[in-house]
Amino acid sequence: GAVVSQHPSWVICKSGTSVKIECRSLDFQATTMFWYRQFPKQSLMLMATSNEGSKATYEQGVEKDKFLINHASLTLSTLTVTSAHPEDSSFYICSARGQGRDNEQFFGPGTRLTVL
Amino acid sequence: AQSVTQLGSHVSVSEGALVLLRCNYSSSVPPYLFWYVQYPNQGLQLLLKYTTGATLVKGINGFEAEFKKSETSFHLTKPSAHMSDAAEYFCAIPWGAQKLVFGQGTRLTINP
């Protein structure tokens, strides 16, 4: 149980385009989902926390207009990188937390974004 | 604010040798402690977690960790390393009501 999927697993796009990444909890309802960014050989950097039906809470330094997050249902959250630039190239990982599971998070497999 | 420190960004051991990955947290005692493993180009997988009760926690793949309040530590060990253990390991503690704060990560390399 507690499986989280991400789609796509990798994406290559041209500079200036927008890219949407989906995160789904497959067998549980995720009241809260998280979006992380990971640079090579570094730890995870939390970008934002999204609660179902409400606006996402962004961490300091993360542009909310650049990284649009939508959590429209208890099983789906999306991250849209708008007007992507090469510096947005990174590994993006989502995680989900269900009710009553302490702070444990279940992670998706990640999405490798490359912006040309 | 809570913080997590993993000593050693890279640990290399021989196959069959003891694995010891170190994790120390800030002075406030966290209610939970986690170890996650990340294989290349994948997300994180929970290895084990400490909640309450026994301070020695057993996880998957033969790993275990011991919560030592007096040392503010939660080191991860495995008696005998296997080639398949090569990965990145992250220690994490709660941050606020929902979030996790991660250590810097330790890359484990297994030498044949």
Chai-1 contact restraints between the chains, C-beta under 6 A:
chainA,res_idxA,chainB,res_idxB,connection_type,confidence,min_distance_angstrom,max_distance_angstrom,comment,restraint_id
A,T32,B,Q98,contact,1.0,0.0,6.0,A-B,restraint_1
A,S43,B,F102,contact,1.0,0.0,6.0,A-B,restraint_2
A,S43,B,Q104,contact,1.0,0.0,6.0,A-B,restraint_3
A,S43,B,G105,contact,1.0,0.0,6.0,A-B,restraint_4
A,L44,B,F102,contact,1.0,0.0,6.0,A-B,restraint_5
A,I93,B,G43,contact,1.0,0.0,6.0,A-B,restraint_6
A,D102,B,Y32,contact,1.0,0.0,6.0,A-B,restraint_7
A,N103,B,Y32,contact,1.0,0.0,6.0,A-B,restraint_8
A,N103,B,P94,contact,1.0,0.0,6.0,A-B,restraint_9
A,N103,B,L100,contact,1.0,0.0,6.0,A-B,restraint_10
A,Q105,B,L100,contact,1.0,0.0,6.0,A-B,restraint_11
A,F107,B,G43,contact,1.0,0.0,6.0,A-B,restraint_12
A,F107,B,L44,contact,1.0,0.0,6.0,A-B,restraint_13
A,G108,B,G43,contact,1.0,0.0,6.0,A-B,restraint_14
A,P109,B,Q42,contact,1.0,0.0,6.0,A-B,restraint_15
A,P109,B,G43,contact,1.0,0.0,6.0,A-B,restraint_16
A,G110,B,G43,contact,1.0,0.0,6.0,A-B,restraint_17
